[in-house]
């Protein structure tokens, strides 16, 4: 099985939150884990905010970033589906950031792994497989 991992699900695992175990199981059993390059920017930005808010020190933020980047087997250049993601963002009235994950999953007949309930609902309504967490 191929999965597309979004940042929200990656944070669930990294911080061992309530749905970490089933996501971790999906990661371990997947043939391929995909994400757009945007994933790197998103997790880096959130970790910087966590450090700024004193939830993590810089060393732990760096270690967490290294861990999270290892979850993904292949990163797709976001330019590869930017036009499609923009179209879906406008059509589905949802942020373009999320549409990069959605369109990547659709393009690869992959299962989307997300903690974002709205994104999950949109993906399901458009025929994209979503992990049930």
OpenMM code with the backbone's topology and positions (N, CA, C; nanometers):
from openmm import Vec3, app, unit

residues = "UNK UNK UNK UNK UNK UNK UNK UNK UNK UNK UNK UNK UNK UNK UNK UNK UNK UNK UNK UNK UNK UNK UNK UNK UNK UNK UNK UNK UNK UNK UNK UNK UNK UNK UNK UNK UNK UNK UNK UNK UNK UNK UNK UNK UNK UNK UNK UNK UNK UNK UNK UNK UNK UNK UNK UNK UNK UNK UNK UNK UNK UNK UNK UNK UNK UNK UNK UNK UNK UNK UNK UNK UNK UNK UNK UNK UNK UNK UNK UNK UNK UNK UNK UNK UNK UNK UNK UNK UNK UNK UNK UNK UNK UNK UNK UNK UNK UNK UNK UNK UNK UNK UNK UNK UNK UNK UNK UNK UNK UNK UNK UNK UNK UNK UNK UNK UNK UNK UNK UNK UNK UNK UNK UNK UNK UNK UNK UNK UNK UNK UNK UNK UNK".split()
positions = [
    Vec3(0.0849, -0.1176, 0.0000),
    Vec3(0.0000, 0.0000, 0.0000),
    Vec3(0.0893, 0.1238, 0.0000),
    Vec3(0.0471, 0.2226, -0.0776),
    Vec3(0.1143, 0.3525, -0.0800),
    Vec3(0.0327, 0.4488, 0.0040),
    Vec3(0.0996, 0.5250, 0.0877),
    Vec3(0.0289, 0.6264, 0.1660),
    Vec3(0.0915, 0.7631, 0.1415),
    Vec3(0.0096, 0.8652, 0.1595),
    Vec3(0.0549, 1.0041, 0.1604),
    Vec3(0.0366, 1.0526, 0.3028),
    Vec3(0.1454, 1.0931, 0.3624),
    Vec3(0.1466, 1.1381, 0.5014),
    Vec3(0.1455, 1.2900, 0.5065),
    Vec3(0.0492, 1.3468, 0.5775),
    Vec3(0.0522, 1.4927, 0.5933),
    Vec3(0.1148, 1.5296, 0.7272),
    Vec3(0.1423, 1.6571, 0.7426),
    Vec3(0.2135, 1.7053, 0.8606),
    Vec3(0.1368, 1.6776, 0.9896),
    Vec3(0.0056, 1.6908, 0.9868),
    Vec3(-0.0726, 1.6691, 1.1092),
    Vec3(-0.0570, 1.5261, 1.1600),
    Vec3(-0.0562, 1.4297, 1.0693),
    Vec3(-0.0393, 1.2899, 1.1093),
    Vec3(0.1037, 1.2631, 1.1558),
    Vec3(0.1998, 1.3272, 1.0923),
    Vec3(0.3395, 1.3110, 1.1343),
    Vec3(0.3604, 1.3618, 1.2766),
    Vec3(0.2972, 1.4744, 1.3097),
    Vec3(0.3083, 1.5266, 1.4461),
    Vec3(0.2413, 1.4336, 1.5460),
    Vec3(0.1341, 1.3709, 1.5052),
    Vec3(0.0654, 1.2755, 1.5930),
    Vec3(0.1632, 1.1656, 1.6364),
    Vec3(0.2418, 1.1171, 1.5403),
    Vec3(0.3393, 1.0119, 1.5696),
    Vec3(0.4576, 1.0667, 1.6488),
    Vec3(0.5132, 1.1770, 1.6037),
    Vec3(0.6338, 1.2322, 1.6662),
    Vec3(0.6143, 1.2629, 1.8141),
    Vec3(0.4936, 1.3064, 1.8500),
    Vec3(0.4675, 1.3429, 1.9893),
    Vec3(0.3852, 1.2372, 2.0623),
    Vec3(0.3743, 1.1199, 1.9997),
    Vec3(0.3056, 1.0064, 2.0610),
    Vec3(0.1677, 1.0438, 2.1153),
    Vec3(0.0945, 1.1124, 2.0322),
    Vec3(-0.0420, 1.1540, 2.0675),
    Vec3(-0.1370, 1.0349, 2.0538),
    Vec3(-0.2660, 1.0523, 2.0870),
    Vec3(-0.3589, 0.9389, 2.0929),
    Vec3(-0.3678, 0.8489, 1.9697),
    Vec3(-0.3518, 0.9024, 1.8492),
    Vec3(-0.3616, 0.8197, 1.7289),
    Vec3(-0.2253, 0.7781, 1.6734),
    Vec3(-0.1223, 0.7943, 1.7528),
    Vec3(0.0136, 0.7624, 1.7060),
    Vec3(0.0288, 0.6156, 1.6682),
    Vec3(-0.0236, 0.5258, 1.7487),
    Vec3(-0.0030, 0.3821, 1.7242),
    Vec3(-0.0583, 0.3378, 1.5885),
    Vec3(-0.1833, 0.3694, 1.5540),
    Vec3(-0.2308, 0.3244, 1.4226),
    Vec3(-0.1574, 0.3906, 1.3057),
    Vec3(-0.1173, 0.5147, 1.3220),
    Vec3(-0.0414, 0.5807, 1.2149),
    Vec3(0.0960, 0.5158, 1.2017),
    Vec3(0.1596, 0.4901, 1.3134),
    Vec3(0.2900, 0.4242, 1.3124),
    Vec3(0.2789, 0.2886, 1.2421),
    Vec3(0.1714, 0.2163, 1.2692),
    Vec3(0.1480, 0.0866, 1.2052),
    Vec3(0.1340, 0.1019, 1.0537),
    Vec3(0.0618, 0.2046, 1.0109),
    Vec3(0.0491, 0.2324, 0.8677),
    Vec3(0.1854, 0.2622, 0.8057),
    Vec3(0.2656, 0.3423, 0.8736),
    Vec3(0.3988, 0.3764, 0.8228),
    Vec3(0.4866, 0.2522, 0.8095),
    Vec3(0.4807, 0.1664, 0.9076),
    Vec3(0.5643, 0.0465, 0.9068),
    Vec3(0.5223, -0.0527, 0.7987),
    Vec3(0.3921, -0.0592, 0.7705),
    Vec3(0.3413, -0.1573, 0.6745),
    Vec3(0.3276, -0.1040, 0.5324),
    Vec3(0.3497, 0.0232, 0.5125),
    Vec3(0.3354, 0.0814, 0.3790),
    Vec3(0.4487, 0.0369, 0.2883),
    Vec3(0.4152, 0.0158, 0.1619),
    Vec3(0.5184, -0.0107, 0.0618),
    Vec3(0.5969, 0.1160, 0.0323),
    Vec3(0.5245, 0.2280, 0.0346),
    Vec3(0.5835, 0.3590, 0.0043),
    Vec3(0.5104, 0.4653, 0.0837),
    Vec3(0.5853, 0.5592, 0.1383),
    Vec3(0.5273, 0.6751, 0.2070),
    Vec3(0.5690, 0.7979, 0.1265),
    Vec3(0.4700, 0.8707, 0.0773),
    Vec3(0.4920, 0.9896, -0.0045),
    Vec3(0.4488, 1.1151, 0.0689),
    Vec3(0.5079, 1.2259, 0.0302),
    Vec3(0.4653, 1.3585, 0.0767),
    Vec3(0.5182, 1.4610, -0.0229),
    Vec3(0.4482, 1.5729, -0.0350),
    Vec3(0.5037, 1.6815, -0.1164),
    Vec3(0.6186, 1.7462, -0.0399),
    Vec3(0.7107, 1.8122, -0.1113),
    Vec3(0.8201, 1.8827, -0.0437),
    Vec3(0.7672, 1.9820, 0.0595),
    Vec3(0.6456, 2.0280, 0.0390),
    Vec3(0.5794, 2.1189, 0.1324),
    Vec3(0.5813, 2.0636, 0.2755),
    Vec3(0.5753, 1.9318, 0.2889),
    Vec3(0.5786, 1.8663, 0.4198),
    Vec3(0.6985, 1.9150, 0.5019),
    Vec3(0.8142, 1.9237, 0.4360),
    Vec3(0.9368, 1.9661, 0.5049),
    Vec3(0.9194, 2.1072, 0.5611),
    Vec3(0.8634, 2.1963, 0.4801),
    Vec3(0.8415, 2.3338, 0.5240),
    Vec3(0.7420, 2.3408, 0.6389),
    Vec3(0.6351, 2.2640, 0.6274),
    Vec3(0.5317, 2.2673, 0.7312),
    Vec3(0.5833, 2.2187, 0.8658),
    Vec3(0.6491, 2.1026, 0.8668),
    Vec3(0.6939, 2.0507, 0.9965),
    Vec3(0.8040, 2.1377, 1.0556),
    Vec3(0.8903, 2.1920, 0.9705),
    Vec3(0.9951, 2.2817, 1.0195),
    Vec3(0.9344, 2.4058, 1.0830),
    Vec3(0.8345, 2.4631, 1.0176),
    Vec3(0.7690, 2.5833, 1.0687),
    Vec3(0.7006, 2.5581, 1.2037),
    Vec3(0.6304, 2.4476, 1.2145),
    Vec3(0.5611, 2.4169, 1.3405),
    Vec3(0.6628, 2.3924, 1.4527),
    Vec3(0.7689, 2.3219, 1.4221),
    Vec3(0.8709, 2.2975, 1.5255),
    Vec3(0.9355, 2.4280, 1.5714),
    Vec3(0.9560, 2.5211, 1.4803),
    Vec3(1.0091, 2.6526, 1.5187),
    Vec3(0.9117, 2.7240, 1.6119),
    Vec3(0.7831, 2.7122, 1.5835),
    Vec3(0.6809, 2.7725, 1.6713),
    Vec3(0.6800, 2.7051, 1.8082),
    Vec3(0.6981, 2.5740, 1.8113),
    Vec3(0.7030, 2.5024, 1.9387),
    Vec3(0.8217, 2.5495, 2.0221),
    Vec3(0.9351, 2.5720, 1.9559),
    Vec3(1.0527, 2.6213, 2.0276),
    Vec3(1.0265, 2.7632, 2.0784),
    Vec3(0.9698, 2.8463, 1.9936),
    Vec3(0.9398, 2.9841, 2.0330),
    Vec3(0.8435, 2.9881, 2.1515),
    Vec3(0.7487, 2.8954, 2.1529),
    Vec3(0.6529, 2.8884, 2.2635),
    Vec3(0.7042, 2.8128, 2.3843),
    Vec3(0.8295, 2.7722, 2.3794),
    Vec3(0.8967, 2.7017, 2.4896),
    Vec3(0.8376, 2.5627, 2.5165),
    Vec3(0.7799, 2.5007, 2.4128),
    Vec3(0.7327, 2.3624, 2.4252),
    Vec3(0.8458, 2.2640, 2.3983),
    Vec3(0.9465, 2.3093, 2.3214),
    Vec3(1.0647, 2.2304, 2.2890),
    Vec3(1.1860, 2.3226, 2.2922),
    Vec3(1.3004, 2.2678, 2.3283),
    Vec3(1.4219, 2.3471, 2.3099),
    Vec3(1.4739, 2.3205, 2.1686),
    Vec3(1.5727, 2.3966, 2.1265),
    Vec3(1.6198, 2.3847, 1.9884),
    Vec3(1.6745, 2.2451, 1.9579),
    Vec3(1.7472, 2.1876, 2.0503),
    Vec3(1.8033, 2.0550, 2.0265),
    Vec3(1.6935, 1.9518, 2.0021),
    Vec3(1.5890, 1.9540, 2.0853),
    Vec3(1.4788, 1.8597, 2.0667),
    Vec3(1.3994, 1.8890, 1.9394),
    Vec3(1.3900, 2.0146, 1.9032),
    Vec3(1.3235, 2.0493, 1.7774),
    Vec3(1.4017, 1.9913, 1.6596),
    Vec3(1.5343, 2.0038, 1.6640),
    Vec3(1.6188, 1.9491, 1.5569),
    Vec3(1.6065, 1.7964, 1.5500),
    Vec3(1.6085, 1.7318, 1.6647),
    Vec3(1.5953, 1.5856, 1.6679),
    Vec3(1.4589, 1.5404, 1.6167),
    Vec3(1.3557, 1.6130, 1.6556),
    Vec3(1.2207, 1.5793, 1.6098),
    Vec3(1.2080, 1.5987, 1.4595),
    Vec3(1.2674, 1.7051, 1.4079),
    Vec3(1.2655, 1.7275, 1.2637),
    Vec3(1.3332, 1.6113, 1.1911),
    Vec3(1.4491, 1.5710, 1.2367),
    Vec3(1.5212, 1.4598, 1.1737),
    Vec3(1.4363, 1.3329, 1.1745),
    Vec3(1.3706, 1.3066, 1.2858),
    Vec3(1.2831, 1.1896, 1.2972),
    Vec3(1.1680, 1.1982, 1.1979),
    Vec3(1.1012, 1.3120, 1.1939),
    Vec3(0.9831, 1.3274, 1.1090),
    Vec3(1.0179, 1.3166, 0.9603),
    Vec3(1.1330, 1.3660, 0.9222),
    Vec3(1.1731, 1.3590, 0.7814),
    Vec3(1.1987, 1.2147, 0.7387),
    Vec3(1.2326, 1.1306, 0.8345),
    Vec3(1.2565, 0.9890, 0.8036),
    Vec3(1.1272, 0.9108, 0.7814),
    Vec3(1.0146, 0.9649, 0.8192),
    Vec3(0.8875, 0.8948, 0.7984),
    Vec3(0.8563, 0.8785, 0.6496),
    Vec3(0.9077, 0.9687, 0.5680),
    Vec3(0.8718, 0.9753, 0.4260),
    Vec3(0.9799, 0.9094, 0.3410),
    Vec3(0.9355, 0.8240, 0.2487),
    Vec3(1.0284, 0.7576, 0.1569),
    Vec3(1.0606, 0.8443, 0.0359),
    Vec3(0.9586, 0.9145, -0.0152),
    Vec3(0.9759, 0.9933, -0.1373),
    Vec3(0.9030, 1.1269, -0.1231),
    Vec3(0.9748, 1.2330, -0.1542),
    Vec3(0.9146, 1.3666, -0.1564),
    Vec3(0.8917, 1.4071, -0.3010),
    Vec3(0.7723, 1.4566, -0.3304),
    Vec3(0.7429, 1.5046, -0.4644),
    Vec3(0.7606, 1.6553, -0.4696),
    Vec3(0.8251, 1.7010, -0.5743),
    Vec3(0.8401, 1.8440, -0.5986),
    Vec3(0.7002, 1.9052, -0.6061),
    Vec3(0.6734, 2.0030, -0.5231),
    Vec3(0.5396, 2.0638, -0.5186),
    Vec3(0.5015, 2.1293, -0.6508),
    Vec3(0.6008, 2.1649, -0.7314),
    Vec3(0.5717, 2.2205, -0.8625),
    Vec3(0.5031, 2.1217, -0.9546),
    Vec3(0.5185, 1.9928, -0.9249),
    Vec3(0.4589, 1.8886, -1.0078),
    Vec3(0.3065, 1.8894, -1.0040),
    Vec3(0.2492, 1.9334, -0.8932),
    Vec3(0.1033, 1.9361, -0.8866),
    Vec3(0.0489, 2.0696, -0.8360),
    Vec3(0.1236, 2.1769, -0.8571),
    Vec3(0.0795, 2.3096, -0.8119),
    Vec3(-0.0466, 2.3553, -0.8843),
    Vec3(-0.0499, 2.3395, -1.0159),
    Vec3(-0.1666, 2.3841, -1.0928),
    Vec3(-0.2903, 2.3057, -1.0505),
    Vec3(-0.2743, 2.1752, -1.0372),
    Vec3(-0.3848, 2.0891, -0.9949),
    Vec3(-0.4300, 2.1239, -0.8530),
    Vec3(-0.3342, 2.1496, -0.7643),
    Vec3(-0.3677, 2.1839, -0.6256),
    Vec3(-0.4390, 2.3187, -0.6179),
    Vec3(-0.3957, 2.4146, -0.6979),
    Vec3(-0.4643, 2.5438, -0.7027),
    Vec3(-0.6073, 2.5267, -0.7518),
    Vec3(-0.6239, 2.4500, -0.8586),
    Vec3(-0.7589, 2.4252, -0.9120),
    Vec3(-0.8489, 2.3635, -0.8055),
    Vec3(-0.7989, 2.2616, -0.7377),
    Vec3(-0.8810, 2.1942, -0.6362),
    Vec3(-0.9076, 2.2853, -0.5166),
    Vec3(-0.8110, 2.3670, -0.4813),
    Vec3(-0.8308, 2.4623, -0.3719),
    Vec3(-0.9464, 2.5565, -0.4030),
    Vec3(-0.9477, 2.6068, -0.5240),
    Vec3(-1.0548, 2.6980, -0.5665),
    Vec3(-1.1869, 2.6225, -0.5770),
    Vec3(-1.1848, 2.5079, -0.6430),
    Vec3(-1.3062, 2.4295, -0.6668),
    Vec3(-1.3673, 2.3766, -0.5367),
    Vec3(-1.2823, 2.3266, -0.4479),
    Vec3(-1.3300, 2.2645, -0.3243),
    Vec3(-1.3328, 2.3612, -0.2056),
    Vec3(-1.2867, 2.4851, -0.2297),
    Vec3(-1.2891, 2.5899, -0.1261),
    Vec3(-1.2158, 2.5449, 0.0006),
    Vec3(-1.0916, 2.5024, -0.0192),
    Vec3(-1.0101, 2.4543, 0.0916),
    Vec3(-0.8659, 2.5005, 0.0675),
    Vec3(-0.7871, 2.5259, 0.1739),
    Vec3(-0.6520, 2.5782, 0.1558),
    Vec3(-0.5658, 2.4953, 0.0596),
    Vec3(-0.4910, 2.5655, -0.0218),
    Vec3(-0.4051, 2.5007, -0.1210),
    Vec3(-0.3007, 2.4109, -0.0555),
    Vec3(-0.2502, 2.4489, 0.0616),
    Vec3(-0.1521, 2.3646, 0.1301),
    Vec3(-0.2038, 2.2212, 0.1410),
    Vec3(-0.3256, 2.2052, 0.1851),
    Vec3(-0.3830, 2.0718, 0.2021),
    Vec3(-0.4060, 2.0024, 0.0690),
    Vec3(-0.4339, 2.0796, -0.0336),
    Vec3(-0.4620, 2.0192, -0.1633),
    Vec3(-0.3387, 1.9524, -0.2247),
    Vec3(-0.2185, 1.9939, -0.1828),
    Vec3(-0.0984, 1.9256, -0.2311),
    Vec3(-0.0971, 1.7800, -0.1842),
    Vec3(-0.1401, 1.7555, -0.0611),
    Vec3(-0.1478, 1.6192, -0.0092),
    Vec3(-0.2599, 1.5426, -0.0788),
    Vec3(-0.3735, 1.6071, -0.0930),
    Vec3(-0.4902, 1.5461, -0.1572),
    Vec3(-0.4581, 1.5047, -0.3006),
    Vec3(-0.4026, 1.5970, -0.3797),
    Vec3(-0.3759, 1.5652, -0.5195),
    Vec3(-0.2652, 1.4609, -0.5333),
    Vec3(-0.1667, 1.4619, -0.4440),
    Vec3(-0.0616, 1.3608, -0.4471),
    Vec3(-0.1206, 1.2225, -0.4200),
    Vec3(-0.2103, 1.2136, -0.3237),
    Vec3(-0.2762, 1.0857, -0.2941),
    Vec3(-0.3591, 1.0407, -0.4143),
    Vec3(-0.4342, 1.1303, -0.4717),
    Vec3(-0.5181, 1.0952, -0.5868),
    Vec3(-0.4328, 1.0487, -0.7045),
    Vec3(-0.3260, 1.1208, -0.7327),
    Vec3(-0.2378, 1.0865, -0.8453),
    Vec3(-0.1737, 0.9490, -0.8304),
    Vec3(-0.1532, 0.9066, -0.7086),
    Vec3(-0.0830, 0.7808, -0.6831),
    Vec3(-0.1740, 0.6696, -0.6338),
    Vec3(-0.3052, 0.6911, -0.6388),
    Vec3(-0.4016, 0.5941, -0.5867),
    Vec3(-0.3594, 0.5500, -0.4466),
    Vec3(-0.3183, 0.6486, -0.3679),
    Vec3(-0.2651, 0.6234, -0.2337),
    Vec3(-0.3712, 0.6530, -0.1279),
    Vec3(-0.3447, 0.6063, -0.0087),
    Vec3(-0.4288, 0.6361, 0.1067),
    Vec3(-0.3725, 0.7593, 0.1757),
    Vec3(-0.4562, 0.8580, 0.1959),
    Vec3(-0.4178, 0.9803, 0.2658),
    Vec3(-0.4245, 0.9562, 0.4159),
    Vec3(-0.3172, 0.9913, 0.4850),
    Vec3(-0.3124, 0.9789, 0.6310),
    Vec3(-0.3043, 1.1204, 0.6868),
    Vec3(-0.4110, 1.1620, 0.7531),
    Vec3(-0.4214, 1.2979, 0.8055),
    Vec3(-0.5022, 1.2987, 0.9337),
    Vec3(-0.4751, 1.3967, 1.0178),
    Vec3(-0.5569, 1.4206, 1.1369),
    Vec3(-0.6554, 1.5343, 1.1125),
    Vec3(-0.6499, 1.5935, 0.9960),
    Vec3(-0.7355, 1.7056, 0.9588),
    Vec3(-0.8704, 1.6505, 0.9118),
    Vec3(-0.9714, 1.6633, 0.9962),
    Vec3(-1.1028, 1.6051, 0.9664),
    Vec3(-1.1652, 1.6645, 0.8406),
    Vec3(-1.1471, 1.7936, 0.8178),
    Vec3(-1.2045, 1.8563, 0.6990),
    Vec3(-1.1370, 1.8044, 0.5733),
    Vec3(-1.0052, 1.7964, 0.5748),
    Vec3(-0.9324, 1.7420, 0.4604),
    Vec3(-0.9734, 1.5976, 0.4352),
    Vec3(-0.9842, 1.5194, 0.5399),
    Vec3(-1.0252, 1.3792, 0.5255),
    Vec3(-1.1625, 1.3697, 0.4598),
    Vec3(-1.2549, 1.4535, 0.5025),
    Vec3(-1.3902, 1.4515, 0.4460),
    Vec3(-1.3883, 1.4904, 0.2990),
    Vec3(-1.3127, 1.5928, 0.2650),
    Vec3(-1.3017, 1.6349, 0.1249),
    Vec3(-1.2431, 1.5223, 0.0413),
    Vec3(-1.1358, 1.4618, 0.0889),
    Vec3(-1.0718, 1.3537, 0.0138),
    Vec3(-1.1693, 1.2388, -0.0091),
    Vec3(-1.2383, 1.1986, 0.0954),
    Vec3(-1.3370, 1.0907, 0.0821),
    Vec3(-1.4447, 1.1269, -0.0193),
    Vec3(-1.4934, 1.2495, -0.0133),
    Vec3(-1.6008, 1.2908, -0.1049),
    Vec3(-1.5547, 1.2923, -0.2501),
    Vec3(-1.4239, 1.2978, -0.2706),
    Vec3(-1.3672, 1.2997, -0.4056),
    Vec3(-1.3108, 1.1632, -0.4464),
    Vec3(-1.3398, 1.0608, -0.3659),
    Vec3(-1.2999, 0.9264, -0.4010),
    Vec3(-1.1578, 0.8866, -0.3644),
    Vec3(-1.0933, 0.9663, -0.2809),
    Vec3(-0.9575, 0.9329, -0.2361),
    Vec3(-0.9678, 0.8536, -0.1066),
    Vec3(-0.8913, 0.7465, -0.0989),
    Vec3(-0.8876, 0.6649, 0.0211),
    Vec3(-0.8247, 0.7423, 0.1357),
    Vec3(-0.8861, 0.7340, 0.2532),
    Vec3(-0.8353, 0.8013, 0.3733),
    Vec3(-0.8268, 0.6986, 0.4850),
    Vec3(-0.7153, 0.6995, 0.5570),
    Vec3(-0.6975, 0.6067, 0.6698),
    Vec3(-0.8004, 0.6389, 0.7774),
    Vec3(-0.8637, 0.5391, 0.8278),
    Vec3(-0.9602, 0.5542, 0.9365),
    Vec3(-0.8843, 0.5462, 1.0683),
    Vec3(-0.8791, 0.6585, 1.1415),
    Vec3(-0.8036, 0.6616, 1.2673),
    Vec3(-0.8967, 0.6749, 1.3855),
] * unit.nanometer
topology = app.Topology()
chain = topology.addChain("A")
for resn in residues:
    res = topology.addResidue(resn, chain)
    for name in ("N", "CA", "C"):
        topology.addAtom(name, app.Element.getBySymbol(name[0]), res)
